[in-house]
């Protein structure tokens, strides 16, 4: 007596084995030829057909087995596994790019109000020219009135005169820049002074007023400008993800101070040290803070040296073995403005130099 096979199951498993039916071919209601080994297994152990293209399935989406002609036709429009993975990767990257649009797009300098301290010469003047070339509306703040007016006239900007360590002149410069160009969105602190004096020399102890003056201009002056600009910047509407950027100027002397640079290194080290906490202070206002630490650059201070002396200094730089050009500082400042993920960091711009003790 034979048992009746349930629908979709192999009837061979339910037949009594006899010599006459040992070679029986297992069939079900919709099948053609099947693999002999699979015919001996219950259907529940067989992999279920997949409804999507890209695999050499034995069944279609409804579970019916296709004939050879139908399989050849289906292969013509199928995508191989490698191509399918590539397509999925491209699709994922496209979605990632689309999700970033409108969120992390860079601030464009065109028509943006910029205030540059120490903008009458050196690194500040080069930055003023570079940002003006990008379409920025630049206000130049400098102690030297003639230099400030010269650079401002060259770039079609506004000239301001004052000491960055004092509150009143900085407020006046911010108000003047705002009246001409709108709320300041980019601040670049390039104002600074130097001077090499040993802690104790044959002339006696380091004059405390000289030490204080360098700290006041370089460190306190930078912080003074940041706090007053950010106070006004916080009320401005956001551009993309941010309201503005403050860029400070430190020095490799913050890390590799030489003999006689106690005050200068302290002032620049203070700028490096305050960069991250100030960036965190202003993060809730969507204002970024960055610092550039330049190495040996061809600034007015070094222009007073002989050509041989400048070449000797430049040869100390591993690569490129020369003094930095102010335009290279300006280029980095522009890149910082245009990259919204740069925040709370100090970038050494020094050709890999590490200063010797003297």
C-alpha positions as a Markdown table, in Angstrom:
| # | Residue | x | y | z |
|---|---|---|---|---|
| 1 | Unk | 0.0 | 0.0 | 0.0 |
| 2 | Unk | 1.3 | 3.4 | -0.9 |
| 3 | Unk | 1.0 | 6.6 | 1.1 |
| 4 | Unk | -0.3 | 9.7 | -0.7 |
| 5 | Unk | 2.4 | 12.3 | -0.8 |
| 6 | Unk | 1.3 | 15.7 | 0.4 |
| 7 | Unk | 1.3 | 18.5 | -2.3 |
| 8 | Unk | 4.8 | 19.7 | -3.2 |
| 9 | Unk | 6.5 | 16.7 | -1.6 |
| 10 | Unk | 8.4 | 13.9 | -3.3 |
| 11 | Unk | 6.2 | 10.9 | -3.8 |
| 12 | Unk | 9.3 | 8.6 | -4.0 |
| 13 | Unk | 9.7 | 9.0 | -0.2 |
| 14 | Unk | 6.2 | 7.6 | 0.3 |
| 15 | Unk | 6.4 | 4.6 | -2.0 |
| 16 | Unk | 7.4 | 1.1 | -1.0 |
| 17 | Unk | 10.8 | 0.4 | -2.4 |
| 18 | Unk | 10.7 | -2.4 | -5.0 |
| 19 | Unk | 13.1 | -3.2 | -7.9 |
| 20 | Unk | 10.5 | -1.9 | -10.3 |
| 21 | Unk | 10.3 | 1.6 | -8.9 |
| 22 | Unk | 13.9 | 2.1 | -7.7 |
| 23 | Unk | 14.7 | 4.3 | -10.7 |
| 24 | Unk | 11.5 | 6.3 | -10.4 |
| 25 | Unk | 11.7 | 10.0 | -11.2 |
| 26 | Unk | 10.4 | 12.3 | -8.6 |
| 27 | Unk | 8.1 | 15.0 | -9.9 |
| 28 | Unk | 5.7 | 17.5 | -8.4 |
| 29 | Unk | 2.9 | 19.4 | -10.0 |
| 30 | Unk | 5.0 | 22.1 | -11.6 |
| 31 | Unk | 8.5 | 20.7 | -11.9 |
| 32 | Unk | 10.7 | 19.5 | -14.7 |
| 33 | Unk | 14.0 | 17.6 | -14.1 |
| 34 | Unk | 15.6 | 18.1 | -10.7 |
| 35 | Unk | 18.9 | 17.3 | -9.1 |
| 36 | Unk | 18.7 | 13.6 | -8.0 |
| 37 | Unk | 20.1 | 14.4 | -4.6 |
| 38 | Unk | 17.7 | 17.1 | -3.9 |
| 39 | Unk | 14.8 | 14.8 | -4.9 |
| 40 | Unk | 15.7 | 12.7 | -1.8 |
| 41 | Unk | 15.3 | 15.7 | 0.6 |
| 42 | Unk | 12.0 | 17.1 | 1.9 |
| 43 | Unk | 11.1 | 20.5 | 0.4 |
| 44 | Unk | 11.6 | 22.2 | 3.8 |
| 45 | Unk | 15.4 | 21.7 | 3.5 |
| 46 | Unk | 15.6 | 23.2 | 0.1 |
| 47 | Unk | 16.5 | 26.8 | -0.3 |
| 48 | Unk | 13.5 | 29.0 | -1.1 |
| 49 | Unk | 13.6 | 30.7 | -4.4 |
| 50 | Unk | 14.5 | 34.4 | -4.3 |
| 51 | Unk | 12.3 | 36.9 | -6.1 |
| 52 | Unk | 15.0 | 39.3 | -7.2 |
| 53 | Unk | 17.4 | 39.1 | -10.2 |
| 54 | Unk | 21.2 | 38.7 | -9.9 |
| 55 | Unk | 21.3 | 35.1 | -8.8 |
| 56 | Unk | 21.0 | 31.9 | -10.8 |
| 57 | Unk | 17.9 | 30.7 | -9.0 |
| 58 | Unk | 16.2 | 27.5 | -9.9 |
| 59 | Unk | 12.7 | 28.9 | -9.3 |
| 60 | Unk | 10.9 | 32.1 | -10.0 |
| 61 | Unk | 9.2 | 34.3 | -7.4 |
| 62 | Unk | 6.2 | 32.0 | -7.3 |
| 63 | Unk | 8.2 | 28.9 | -6.7 |
| 64 | Unk | 7.8 | 27.5 | -10.2 |
| 65 | Unk | 10.9 | 26.1 | -11.9 |
| 66 | Unk | 11.8 | 27.8 | -15.2 |
| 67 | Unk | 12.8 | 26.0 | -18.3 |
| 68 | Unk | 16.2 | 26.4 | -20.0 |
| 69 | Unk | 14.8 | 28.9 | -22.6 |
| 70 | Unk | 13.2 | 31.1 | -19.9 |
| 71 | Unk | 16.4 | 31.0 | -17.9 |
| 72 | Unk | 18.5 | 32.2 | -20.8 |
| 73 | Unk | 16.1 | 35.1 | -21.4 |
| 74 | Unk | 16.2 | 36.1 | -17.8 |
| 75 | Unk | 20.0 | 36.1 | -17.7 |
| 76 | Unk | 20.1 | 38.7 | -20.4 |
| 77 | Unk | 18.7 | 41.4 | -18.0 |
| 78 | Unk | 20.4 | 40.2 | -14.8 |
| 79 | Unk | 23.2 | 41.9 | -12.9 |
| 80 | Unk | 26.1 | 39.8 | -11.7 |
| 81 | Unk | 27.1 | 39.8 | -8.0 |
| 82 | Unk | 30.1 | 42.1 | -8.5 |
| 83 | Unk | 28.2 | 44.6 | -10.5 |
| 84 | Unk | 25.4 | 44.6 | -8.0 |
| 85 | Unk | 27.8 | 45.3 | -5.1 |
| 86 | Unk | 29.4 | 48.1 | -7.1 |
| 87 | Unk | 25.9 | 49.6 | -7.8 |
| 88 | Unk | 25.0 | 49.4 | -4.1 |
| 89 | Unk | 28.2 | 51.1 | -3.0 |
| 90 | Unk | 27.7 | 53.9 | -5.5 |
| 91 | Unk | 24.1 | 54.3 | -4.3 |
| 92 | Unk | 25.2 | 54.5 | -0.7 |
| 93 | Unk | 27.9 | 57.1 | -1.5 |
| 94 | Unk | 25.4 | 59.2 | -3.4 |
| 95 | Unk | 23.0 | 59.1 | -0.5 |
| 96 | Unk | 25.8 | 60.2 | 1.9 |
| 97 | Unk | 26.6 | 63.1 | -0.4 |
| 98 | Unk | 23.0 | 64.1 | -0.6 |
| 99 | Unk | 22.6 | 64.0 | 3.1 |
| 100 | Unk | 25.6 | 66.3 | 3.5 |
| 101 | Unk | 24.2 | 68.9 | 1.1 |
| 102 | Unk | 22.7 | 71.8 | 2.9 |
| 103 | Unk | 24.5 | 70.8 | 6.2 |
| 104 | Unk | 28.2 | 71.0 | 5.7 |
| 105 | Unk | 28.6 | 73.2 | 2.7 |
| 106 | Unk | 31.4 | 75.7 | 3.1 |
| 107 | Unk | 31.1 | 79.3 | 3.9 |
| 108 | Unk | 31.9 | 81.3 | 0.7 |
| 109 | Unk | 33.9 | 84.4 | 1.2 |
| 110 | Unk | 32.1 | 86.3 | -1.5 |
| 111 | Unk | 30.3 | 89.4 | 0.0 |
| 112 | Unk | 31.3 | 88.2 | 3.5 |
| 113 | Unk | 32.4 | 90.9 | 6.0 |
| 114 | Unk | 36.0 | 90.2 | 7.2 |
| 115 | Unk | 38.1 | 92.0 | 9.9 |
| 116 | Unk | 41.9 | 91.5 | 9.8 |
| 117 | Unk | 44.0 | 92.9 | 12.6 |
| 118 | Unk | 47.6 | 93.7 | 11.7 |
| 119 | Unk | 46.3 | 93.9 | 8.1 |
| 120 | Unk | 48.6 | 96.7 | 7.1 |
| 121 | Unk | 51.6 | 94.6 | 6.5 |
| 122 | Unk | 53.1 | 91.0 | 6.4 |
| 123 | Unk | 50.7 | 88.1 | 7.0 |
| 124 | Unk | 47.7 | 90.3 | 7.6 |
| 125 | Unk | 48.1 | 92.3 | 4.4 |
| 126 | Unk | 48.6 | 89.1 | 2.4 |
| 127 | Unk | 45.4 | 87.6 | 3.9 |
| 128 | Unk | 43.5 | 90.8 | 3.2 |
| 129 | Unk | 44.4 | 90.6 | -0.5 |
| 130 | Unk | 43.7 | 86.9 | -0.7 |
| 131 | Unk | 40.2 | 87.2 | 0.9 |
| 132 | Unk | 39.4 | 90.3 | -1.1 |
| 133 | Unk | 40.3 | 88.4 | -4.3 |
| 134 | Unk | 37.6 | 85.8 | -3.2 |
| 135 | Unk | 35.0 | 88.6 | -3.1 |
| 136 | Unk | 35.2 | 89.3 | 0.7 |
| 137 | Unk | 34.5 | 92.8 | 2.0 |
| 138 | Unk | 37.6 | 93.5 | 4.2 |
| 139 | Unk | 38.2 | 95.9 | 7.0 |
| 140 | Unk | 41.9 | 96.4 | 7.9 |
| 141 | Unk | 42.8 | 97.2 | 11.5 |
| 142 | Unk | 46.4 | 98.3 | 12.2 |
| 143 | Unk | 48.4 | 100.5 | 14.5 |
| 144 | Unk | 50.0 | 102.2 | 11.5 |
| 145 | Unk | 47.4 | 104.4 | 9.8 |
| 146 | Unk | 49.3 | 104.8 | 6.5 |
| 147 | Unk | 49.7 | 101.0 | 6.1 |
| 148 | Unk | 46.1 | 100.4 | 6.9 |
| 149 | Unk | 44.9 | 103.0 | 4.4 |
| 150 | Unk | 47.2 | 101.8 | 1.7 |
| 151 | Unk | 46.1 | 98.2 | 1.9 |
| 152 | Unk | 42.4 | 99.2 | 2.2 |
| 153 | Unk | 42.6 | 101.4 | -0.8 |
| 154 | Unk | 44.3 | 98.6 | -2.8 |
| 155 | Unk | 41.6 | 96.1 | -2.1 |
| 156 | Unk | 38.6 | 98.4 | -1.9 |
| 157 | Unk | 38.2 | 97.9 | 1.8 |
| 158 | Unk | 37.9 | 99.9 | 5.0 |
| 159 | Unk | 40.8 | 101.2 | 7.1 |
| 160 | Unk | 40.7 | 101.2 | 10.9 |
| 161 | Unk | 43.4 | 102.3 | 13.3 |
| 162 | Unk | 43.8 | 101.2 | 16.9 |
| 163 | Unk | 45.5 | 99.0 | 19.5 |
| 164 | Unk | 44.0 | 95.5 | 19.7 |
| 165 | Unk | 44.7 | 95.2 | 23.4 |
| 166 | Unk | 42.3 | 98.1 | 24.1 |
| 167 | Unk | 38.5 | 97.6 | 24.1 |
| 168 | Unk | 37.4 | 101.0 | 22.7 |
| 169 | Unk | 39.4 | 101.0 | 19.4 |
| 170 | Unk | 38.4 | 97.4 | 18.7 |
| 171 | Unk | 34.7 | 98.2 | 19.2 |
| 172 | Unk | 35.1 | 101.2 | 16.9 |
| 173 | Unk | 36.7 | 99.0 | 14.2 |
| 174 | Unk | 34.0 | 96.4 | 14.5 |
| 175 | Unk | 31.3 | 99.1 | 14.2 |
| 176 | Unk | 33.0 | 100.6 | 11.2 |
| 177 | Unk | 33.3 | 97.3 | 9.5 |
| 178 | Unk | 29.7 | 96.4 | 10.2 |
| 179 | Unk | 28.4 | 99.8 | 8.9 |
| 180 | Unk | 30.3 | 99.3 | 5.7 |
| 181 | Unk | 29.9 | 95.5 | 5.1 |
| 182 | Unk | 27.5 | 94.0 | 7.6 |
| 183 | Unk | 28.2 | 91.9 | 10.7 |
| 184 | Unk | 31.7 | 90.6 | 10.7 |
| 185 | Unk | 31.7 | 86.9 | 9.9 |
| 186 | Unk | 35.5 | 86.3 | 9.7 |
| 187 | Unk | 38.1 | 87.6 | 12.1 |
| 188 | Unk | 41.8 | 87.0 | 11.4 |
| 189 | Unk | 44.1 | 88.1 | 14.3 |
| 190 | Unk | 47.5 | 88.9 | 12.8 |
| 191 | Unk | 48.5 | 91.8 | 15.0 |
| 192 | Unk | 51.5 | 91.1 | 17.1 |
| 193 | Unk | 54.9 | 92.3 | 18.4 |
| 194 | Unk | 58.1 | 90.6 | 19.3 |
| 195 | Unk | 61.5 | 91.2 | 21.0 |
| 196 | Unk | 64.3 | 89.0 | 22.2 |
| 197 | Unk | 65.3 | 89.6 | 25.8 |
| 198 | Unk | 66.8 | 87.1 | 28.2 |
| 199 | Unk | 65.2 | 86.5 | 31.6 |
| 200 | Unk | 68.4 | 87.7 | 33.2 |
| 201 | Unk | 71.3 | 89.4 | 31.3 |
| 202 | Unk | 74.3 | 91.5 | 32.0 |
| 203 | Unk | 71.9 | 94.4 | 32.1 |
| 204 | Unk | 69.8 | 92.9 | 34.8 |
| 205 | Unk | 66.4 | 91.2 | 35.0 |
| 206 | Unk | 63.9 | 91.2 | 32.2 |
| 207 | Unk | 61.9 | 94.5 | 32.4 |
| 208 | Unk | 58.5 | 93.5 | 33.5 |
| 209 | Unk | 56.7 | 96.2 | 31.5 |
| 210 | Unk | 58.3 | 94.9 | 28.3 |
| 211 | Unk | 57.1 | 91.4 | 29.1 |
| 212 | Unk | 53.6 | 92.6 | 29.9 |
| 213 | Unk | 53.4 | 94.6 | 26.7 |
| 214 | Unk | 54.1 | 91.6 | 24.5 |
| 215 | Unk | 51.5 | 89.5 | 26.4 |
| 216 | Unk | 48.9 | 92.3 | 26.2 |
| 217 | Unk | 49.2 | 92.8 | 22.4 |
| 218 | Unk | 49.7 | 89.2 | 21.3 |
| 219 | Unk | 47.6 | 87.2 | 23.7 |
| 220 | Unk | 45.1 | 89.6 | 25.4 |
| 221 | Unk | 44.7 | 91.5 | 22.1 |
| 222 | Unk | 43.7 | 88.3 | 20.2 |
| 223 | Unk | 41.2 | 87.3 | 22.9 |
| 224 | Unk | 39.9 | 90.9 | 23.1 |
| 225 | Unk | 39.1 | 90.8 | 19.4 |
| 226 | Unk | 37.5 | 87.4 | 19.5 |
| 227 | Unk | 35.2 | 88.2 | 22.4 |
| 228 | Unk | 34.0 | 91.5 | 20.9 |
| 229 | Unk | 33.5 | 90.1 | 17.4 |
| 230 | Unk | 31.7 | 87.0 | 18.6 |
| 231 | Unk | 29.4 | 89.1 | 20.7 |
| 232 | Unk | 28.1 | 90.7 | 17.5 |
| 233 | Unk | 28.4 | 87.6 | 15.4 |
| 234 | Unk | 26.1 | 85.5 | 17.6 |
| 235 | Unk | 23.1 | 87.6 | 16.5 |
| 236 | Unk | 23.7 | 87.0 | 12.8 |
| 237 | Unk | 21.8 | 84.4 | 10.9 |
| 238 | Unk | 23.7 | 81.2 | 10.1 |
| 239 | Unk | 25.4 | 80.5 | 6.8 |
| 240 | Unk | 25.0 | 76.8 | 6.3 |
| 241 | Unk | 26.0 | 75.4 | 9.7 |
| 242 | Unk | 27.8 | 78.4 | 11.1 |
| 243 | Unk | 27.8 | 82.0 | 11.9 |
| 244 | Unk | 31.5 | 82.8 | 11.5 |
| 245 | Unk | 35.1 | 81.9 | 12.0 |
| 246 | Unk | 37.9 | 83.4 | 14.2 |
| 247 | Unk | 41.5 | 82.7 | 13.1 |
| 248 | Unk | 44.4 | 83.4 | 15.4 |
| 249 | Unk | 48.1 | 83.6 | 14.6 |
| 250 | Unk | 50.5 | 81.8 | 17.0 |
| 251 | Unk | 54.1 | 80.7 | 16.1 |
| 252 | Unk | 56.4 | 77.7 | 16.2 |
| 253 | Unk | 57.9 | 79.6 | 19.2 |
| 254 | Unk | 54.9 | 78.4 | 21.1 |
| 255 | Unk | 56.4 | 74.9 | 20.9 |
| 256 | Unk | 60.1 | 75.5 | 20.3 |
| 257 | Unk | 60.9 | 78.8 | 22.0 |
| 258 | Unk | 64.5 | 80.0 | 21.7 |
| 259 | Unk | 66.8 | 81.8 | 24.0 |
| 260 | Unk | 65.4 | 85.3 | 24.6 |
| 261 | Unk | 61.9 | 84.4 | 23.6 |
| 262 | Unk | 60.3 | 84.0 | 27.0 |
| 263 | Unk | 57.6 | 86.7 | 26.6 |
| 264 | Unk | 57.0 | 86.0 | 22.9 |
| 265 | Unk | 56.7 | 82.2 | 23.4 |
| 266 | Unk | 54.5 | 82.7 | 26.4 |
| 267 | Unk | 52.1 | 85.0 | 24.4 |
| 268 | Unk | 52.0 | 82.5 | 21.4 |
| 269 | Unk | 51.7 | 79.5 | 23.7 |
| 270 | Unk | 48.8 | 81.2 | 25.4 |
| 271 | Unk | 47.0 | 81.6 | 22.0 |
| 272 | Unk | 47.5 | 77.9 | 21.3 |
| 273 | Unk | 46.3 | 77.0 | 24.8 |
| 274 | Unk | 43.1 | 79.0 | 24.5 |
| 275 | Unk | 42.1 | 77.9 | 21.0 |
| 276 | Unk | 40.2 | 74.7 | 22.1 |
| 277 | Unk | 38.4 | 76.1 | 25.1 |
| 278 | Unk | 37.3 | 79.2 | 23.3 |
| 279 | Unk | 36.2 | 77.1 | 20.4 |
| 280 | Unk | 34.1 | 75.0 | 22.9 |
| 281 | Unk | 32.8 | 78.2 | 24.4 |
| 282 | Unk | 31.5 | 79.5 | 21.1 |
| 283 | Unk | 30.4 | 76.1 | 19.6 |
| 284 | Unk | 26.8 | 76.6 | 20.8 |
| 285 | Unk | 26.7 | 79.8 | 18.8 |
| 286 | Unk | 28.0 | 78.0 | 15.7 |
| 287 | Unk | 31.3 | 80.0 | 15.7 |
| 288 | Unk | 34.6 | 78.3 | 14.9 |
| 289 | Unk | 38.0 | 79.1 | 16.3 |
| 290 | Unk | 41.3 | 78.1 | 14.7 |
| 291 | Unk | 44.9 | 79.0 | 15.1 |
| 292 | Unk | 47.8 | 79.0 | 12.6 |
| 293 | Unk | 51.3 | 78.6 | 13.9 |
| 294 | Unk | 53.7 | 79.8 | 11.2 |
| 295 | Unk | 57.4 | 79.0 | 11.1 |
| 296 | Unk | 60.0 | 81.3 | 9.5 |
| 297 | Unk | 58.1 | 83.6 | 7.2 |
| 298 | Unk | 59.3 | 86.6 | 5.1 |
| 299 | Unk | 57.6 | 89.3 | 7.3 |
| 300 | Unk | 58.7 | 92.9 | 7.8 |
| 301 | Unk | 60.7 | 91.7 | 10.8 |
| 302 | Unk | 62.9 | 89.5 | 8.6 |
| 303 | Unk | 62.9 | 91.9 | 5.7 |
| 304 | Unk | 65.3 | 94.1 | 7.7 |
| 305 | Unk | 68.0 | 91.3 | 7.6 |
| 306 | Unk | 70.5 | 90.9 | 4.8 |
| 307 | Unk | 69.8 | 88.6 | 2.0 |
| 308 | Unk | 72.5 | 86.2 | 3.2 |
| 309 | Unk | 71.0 | 86.1 | 6.7 |
| 310 | Unk | 67.5 | 85.4 | 5.2 |
| 311 | Unk | 69.0 | 82.5 | 3.1 |
| 312 | Unk | 70.7 | 81.2 | 6.2 |
| 313 | Unk | 67.5 | 81.1 | 8.1 |
| 314 | Unk | 65.6 | 79.6 | 5.2 |
| 315 | Unk | 68.2 | 76.8 | 4.9 |
| 316 | Unk | 67.1 | 75.6 | 8.4 |
| 317 | Unk | 63.7 | 74.6 | 7.1 |
| 318 | Unk | 63.7 | 70.9 | 6.0 |
| 319 | Unk | 61.4 | 71.3 | 3.1 |
| 320 | Unk | 60.9 | 73.6 | 1.3 |
| 321 | Unk | 64.3 | 75.0 | 2.4 |
| 322 | Unk | 63.3 | 78.6 | 2.3 |
| 323 | Unk | 61.4 | 81.2 | 4.2 |
| 324 | Unk | 57.6 | 81.0 | 3.9 |
| 325 | Unk | 55.8 | 83.5 | 1.8 |
| 326 | Unk | 52.9 | 85.4 | 3.4 |
| 327 | Unk | 50.7 | 84.3 | 0.5 |
| 328 | Unk | 51.0 | 80.7 | 1.8 |
| 329 | Unk | 49.7 | 81.8 | 5.2 |
| 330 | Unk | 46.9 | 83.6 | 3.5 |
| 331 | Unk | 46.0 | 80.5 | 1.5 |
| 332 | Unk | 45.7 | 78.4 | 4.6 |
| 333 | Unk | 43.5 | 81.1 | 6.2 |
| 334 | Unk | 41.1 | 81.0 | 3.2 |
| 335 | Unk | 41.0 | 77.2 | 3.4 |
| 336 | Unk | 40.1 | 77.3 | 7.1 |
| 337 | Unk | 37.2 | 79.6 | 6.4 |
| 338 | Unk | 35.9 | 77.3 | 3.6 |
| 339 | Unk | 36.2 | 74.0 | 5.6 |
| 340 | Unk | 33.5 | 73.8 | 8.2 |
| 341 | Unk | 35.0 | 70.8 | 10.0 |
| 342 | Unk | 38.2 | 72.7 | 11.0 |
| 343 | Unk | 37.6 | 73.9 | 14.6 |
| 344 | Unk | 39.5 | 74.1 | 17.9 |
| 345 | Unk | 42.9 | 73.1 | 16.4 |
| 346 | Unk | 46.3 | 74.7 | 15.8 |
| 347 | Unk | 48.0 | 74.0 | 12.5 |
| 348 | Unk | 51.7 | 74.3 | 12.2 |
| 349 | Unk | 52.7 | 75.9 | 8.9 |
| 350 | Unk | 56.5 | 75.5 | 9.1 |
| 351 | Unk | 58.0 | 73.2 | 6.5 |
| 352 | Unk | 58.7 | 70.6 | 9.3 |
| 353 | Unk | 61.1 | 72.9 | 11.1 |
| 354 | Unk | 61.9 | 72.4 | 14.8 |
| 355 | Unk | 63.8 | 75.4 | 16.2 |
| 356 | Unk | 67.2 | 75.1 | 17.8 |
| 357 | Unk | 67.8 | 76.7 | 21.3 |
| 358 | Unk | 69.4 | 79.7 | 19.6 |
